[in-house]
C-alpha cells in the first residue's frame, strides 16, 4: 500500500485479502517501522481499533521495536507469534530503521518463511519500502539532507526473481510549491537514485491510497484503490490504474524493460488453476532459484505437520500440485518431484 493503510479507502483491500484466507484470520501488527517513535504503542492501539471497528477482526501486536533491546526469550516468543499469523500488517515509520532492525536477527527470515507458506504480508508506506531489495532511506535524504543513496532492504521478492525498489507515496503532492512525489524525493533525486540501480532492478511505485496486490502463486499483480501503480526502469515507465492487473514477470524481467513498448511485449502467463484444462499439463517450476523456494515450502509444510496444522500443510501441498510439483510423504521423510509430462 502506498499510504492510507488505516483509512476508509483501504477497507476493501483488507477485506479482499482476508476473504481469501481459509479458516480464521490470525492478524498481527508489527511495530518495528515506528519503533523509534515515543508514540509507537499508540499507533499499535490505533491499528487494533481500526481492525475491530472496520474489519470486525482482532489484531494483536507483535512488538519488535529494537533488535538490540530484545532478549532471547522475548525474541523467541515474538517469532512464535509471528509464525502463527496468516495476516501480517506493518506500516508507517522509517524504512531504513525497519530494514536495519529486521535484518539484524531472525525476524527477516521469519517474514520470508511466512510469505513462502502463503501468509499475507500487508506492508504499507515505510514497511513497503523496507521490503525492497533496494530501499530508499527517506528520512535521511529528505529531512537530514544526505546524498541520495540506497540501503539494503529485506528483498522479500528476491527469491521469486524480482529485484525491486519499492517506493510508496509515489504521487505525493504535499509539497505544494516543491516536488514531493516519489516518497518526498522529487524528480531530480529519483533520477540520481535510478542511475545507481543495476540494470536488473525495477522500481515499483505505488500511489497514495492505492495497493498493489502481488499473488506469488498465480504470479499476477492487481491494482486496487484510488490511484495507480508504476513500473519504471531507466526513465521508461508504465502505469497501471486501479482495476488493472499484470503478470509478475513485469517485475521479474528488469533486464529486458526499457519502457511501455517493452512491457507490453512480455506475454502474460496463464493463470494457475487447481486443475489444468483437459489435455494440458499444469505449469511447472523449473529454475534453480525456484527449486530453493520449493525446498523452503517443504520445510515449512513439515513444521506445520509437526504442529498438527493439517489444513495449512494440505494447502501448501495442493498449491504445489497446481504448479506440477508432486509432494510424497514417507517413512524417511518428505520428498518432492516434478510431475511427468
C-alpha positions in Angstrom: 0.0 0.0 0.0 1.3 3.4 -0.9 -0.4 5.0 2.1 -3.8 5.2 3.8 -3.5 1.7 5.3 -5.8 2.6 8.1 -8.3 4.8 6.3 -11.7 4.1 4.7 -10.1 4.0 1.2 -8.3 0.8 2.1 -11.2 -1.1 3.7 -11.9 -3.1 0.6 -8.3 -4.1 0.1 -8.1 -5.5 3.6 -11.5 -7.2 3.2 -10.4 -8.7 -0.2 -7.2 -10.1 1.3 -8.9 -11.5 4.4 -11.6 -13.2 2.3 -9.0 -15.3 0.5 -7.8 -16.9 3.8 -9.2 -20.4 4.5 -10.2 -20.6 8.1 -9.8 -18.0 10.8 -7.8 -14.8 10.2 -4.9 -14.5 12.6 -3.8 -10.9 12.1 -0.8 -9.2 13.8 0.6 -5.7 13.6 4.4 -5.4 13.6 5.5 -2.1 15.2 9.2 -2.1 14.0 9.0 0.7 11.4 7.8 3.2 14.1 9.8 1.5 16.9 11.9 4.6 17.5 8.9 6.9 18.0 7.6 7.6 21.5 4.1 7.0 20.3 4.7 3.6 18.8 2.3 1.9 21.2 -0.4 4.4 20.4 0.0 3.5 16.7 -0.4 -0.2 17.5 -3.5 0.5 19.5 -4.9 2.6 16.6 -4.3 -0.3 14.3 -6.1 -2.7 16.6 -9.1 -0.3 16.9 -9.2 0.1 13.1 -9.3 -3.7 12.5 -12.0 -4.2 15.2 -14.2 -1.3 14.0 -14.0 -1.5 10.3 -13.0 -5.1 9.6 -14.6 -6.9 12.6 -11.3 -8.7 13.1 -9.0 -8.9 16.2 -5.4 -7.6 15.7 -2.7 -8.2 18.2 0.7 -6.5 18.2 4.0 -8.4 17.6 6.3 -5.9 19.2 9.9 -5.8 17.8 10.8 -2.1 18.3 14.5 -2.5 18.5 16.5 -5.6 17.8 19.3 -4.7 20.2 17.0 -4.4 23.2 15.1 -7.7 22.8 16.4 -10.6 24.9 16.4 -14.2 23.6 13.3 -15.5 25.4 11.3 -12.4 24.3 12.6 -12.8 20.7 11.6 -16.5 20.6 8.1 -15.7 21.9 7.8 -12.9 19.3 8.8 -15.2 16.5 6.4 -17.9 17.6 3.5 -15.4 17.4 4.7 -14.2 14.0 4.9 -17.7 12.7 1.4 -18.5 13.8 0.0 -15.4 12.0 -1.5 -15.5 8.5 -2.1 -11.8 8.1 1.0 -9.7 8.9 0.4 -5.9 8.8 3.1 -3.2 9.1 3.1 0.5 8.1 4.4 3.9 8.8 7.7 4.9 10.3 11.2 4.9 8.9 12.1 2.5 6.0 15.8 2.4 6.9 15.1 1.8 10.6 12.7 -1.0 9.9 15.1 -2.7 7.4 18.0 -2.4 9.8 16.3 -3.9 12.8 14.5 -6.6 10.8 17.8 -7.6 9.1 19.7 -7.6 12.4 18.4 -11.0 13.6 16.0 -13.8 12.7 13.0 -11.5 12.0 13.5 -11.1 8.3 13.9 -14.8 7.8 10.7 -15.4 9.7 8.8 -13.0 7.4 10.2 -14.7 4.3 9.1 -18.1 5.7 5.6 -16.9 6.3 5.4 -15.4 2.8 6.6 -18.7 1.3 4.0 -20.5 3.3 1.2 -18.4 1.9 0.6 -15.9 4.7 -0.5 -12.4 3.7 2.2 -9.7 4.2 0.4 -6.4 4.1 3.1 -3.7 4.1 2.3 0.0 3.7 4.3 3.2 3.5 7.7 2.8 5.2 7.2 -1.0 5.6 6.6 -1.4 1.9 9.9 0.4 1.1 11.7 -1.8 3.6 10.5 -4.9 1.8 12.5 -3.9 -1.2 15.9 -5.2 -2.4 17.0 -1.6 -2.7 15.3 0.6 0.0 15.4 4.3 0.0 16.2 6.0 3.3 13.5 8.7 3.1 14.2 10.5 6.4 17.9 10.6 5.8 17.6 12.1 2.4 14.5 14.3 2.7 14.9 15.5 6.4 18.6 15.3 7.1 19.9 16.2 3.6 22.1 13.2 2.9 23.1 12.5 -0.7 20.6 10.1 -2.5 21.5 6.5 -1.9 20.0 3.1 -1.4 20.3 0.8 1.7 19.7 -2.9 1.9 16.1 -3.9 2.3 14.5 -7.3 3.2 14.4 -8.3 -0.5 11.2 -10.3 0.1 10.5 -10.7 -3.6 14.1 -11.7 -4.4 13.5 -15.4 -4.1 10.8 -15.1 -6.7 13.1 -13.4 -9.3 12.2 -9.8 -8.6 14.9 -7.2 -7.7 12.6 -4.4 -6.6 13.0 -0.9 -5.3 9.5 -0.2 -3.9 8.6 3.4 -3.5 5.4 4.3 -1.7 3.7 7.8 -1.7 4.5 7.8 -5.4 2.2 10.7 -6.3 2.5 12.7 -3.1 1.6 16.4 -3.6 2.1 17.8 0.0 5.0 20.0 -1.1 2.7 22.4 -3.0 5.4 24.6 -4.5 8.1 22.0 -4.5 8.2 18.4 -5.8 7.4 15.8 -3.1 6.5 12.9 -5.4 8.3 9.6 -5.0 8.1 9.4 -1.2 9.1 13.0 -0.9 12.2 12.6 -3.0 11.2 14.6 -6.1 12.2 14.0 -9.7 15.9 15.2 -9.5 16.7 12.9 -6.6 14.7 10.0 -8.1 16.8 10.2 -11.3 20.1 10.1 -9.3 18.8 7.1 -7.4 17.7 5.4 -10.5 21.1 5.8 -12.1 22.6 4.0 -9.2 20.5 0.9 -9.6 21.7 -2.2 -11.6 20.1 -3.0 -14.9 18.2 -5.9 -13.3 16.4 -3.7 -10.8 12.9 -2.4 -11.3 11.2 0.5 -9.4 7.7 -0.3 -8.3 5.9 3.0 -7.4 2.6 2.8 -5.5 0.3 5.8 -5.4 -1.2 7.0 -2.1 -4.4 5.2 -1.0 -3.5 2.5 -3.5 -2.5 -1.1 -3.2 -0.5 -3.4 -5.5 -1.6 -7.0 -4.6 1.2 -9.4 -5.5 0.0 -13.0 -5.8 3.1 -15.2 -5.8 1.3 -18.4 -6.5 -0.7 -17.1 -9.5 2.3 -14.9 -10.5 -0.1 -11.9 -11.0 -0.3 -8.4 -9.7 -3.5 -6.4 -9.3 -4.1 -2.7 -8.6 -6.8 -1.6 -6.1 -7.6 1.8 -4.6 -7.6 5.5 -5.6 -4.6 5.7 -7.9 -2.2 3.6 -9.9 1.0 1.5 -9.8 4.0 2.5 -11.8 6.7 0.1 -13.1 9.8 2.1 -14.0 13.3 1.4 -15.3 15.9 3.8 -16.6 13.3 6.5 -17.1 10.9 4.3 -19.0 7.7 3.6 -17.2 4.3 2.0 -17.5 1.3 3.0 -15.3 -1.4 0.5 -14.3 -4.6 2.2 -13.0 -6.9 0.7 -10.4 -8.7 -2.4 -11.6 -5.8 -3.4 -13.9 -3.6 -6.5 -13.5 -0.3 -7.6 -14.9 2.0 -10.6 -14.7 4.7 -10.8 -12.0 7.2 -11.1 -14.9 6.9 -7.4 -15.4 8.8 -7.1 -12.1 11.0 -10.2 -12.6 12.4 -9.3 -16.0 14.0 -6.0 -15.3 16.9 -6.5 -17.7 14.5 -6.5 -20.6 12.4 -3.5 -19.7 13.0 0.0 -21.0 9.6 1.5 -21.5 5.9 0.9 -22.2 6.5 -0.9 -25.5 8.9 -3.4 -23.9 6.4 -4.1 -21.1 3.5 -4.7 -23.5 5.7 -7.2 -25.4 6.0 -9.5 -22.4 3.4 -12.3 -22.8 1.2 -12.7 -19.7 1.4 -16.2 -18.2 -1.7 -18.5 -18.0 -3.4 -18.2 -14.6 -2.6 -21.1 -12.3 -5.7 -23.3 -11.9 -6.3 -26.0 -9.3 -7.0 -28.4 -12.2 -5.5 -27.7 -15.6 -7.8 -27.8 -18.6 -8.3 -31.2 -20.2 -5.3 -32.1 -22.4 -3.0 -29.5 -20.8 -0.2 -30.0 -18.4 0.0 -27.8 -15.3 2.7 -25.2 -15.4 5.9 -26.4 -13.7 8.6 -24.6 -11.8 12.0 -25.1 -13.4 14.8 -22.8 -12.3 17.3 -23.5 -9.5 16.1 -20.4 -7.7 12.6 -21.8 -7.7 13.9 -25.2 -6.5 15.1 -23.5 -3.4 11.7 -21.9 -2.9 10.1 -25.4 -3.2 12.6 -26.7 -0.6 11.6 -23.9 1.8 7.9 -24.6 1.3 8.5 -28.3 2.0 10.4 -27.4 5.2 7.5 -25.1 6.2 5.0 -27.8 5.5 6.9 -30.2 7.6 6.9 -27.8 10.5 3.1 -27.4 10.1 2.6 -31.1 10.2 4.7 -31.4 13.3 2.4 -28.9 14.9 -0.7 -30.7 13.7 -1.7 -27.8 11.5 -3.0 -30.2 8.8 -5.2 -27.7 6.9 -2.3 -25.3 6.3 0.0 -28.2 5.4 -2.5 -29.6 2.9 -3.0 -26.1 1.4 0.8 -25.9 0.5 0.7 -29.4 -1.0 -2.3 -28.5 -3.1 -0.8 -25.2 -4.4 2.4 -27.0 -5.3 0.4 -29.7 -7.1 -1.3 -27.0 -9.2 2.2 -26.0 -10.3 3.2 -29.5 -11.3 5.1 -30.4 -8.1 4.3 -33.8 -6.5 4.9 -34.0 -2.8 5.4 -37.5 -1.4 5.4 -38.3 2.4 7.1 -41.5 3.5 8.9 -43.1 6.5 12.1 -41.4 5.5 10.6 -38.0 5.3 9.0 -35.9 2.6 10.3 -35.6 -0.9 9.1 -33.7 -4.0 9.4 -34.3 -7.7 8.1 -32.7 -10.9 5.1 -34.4 -12.4 5.9 -36.3 -15.5 4.9 -34.6 -18.7 
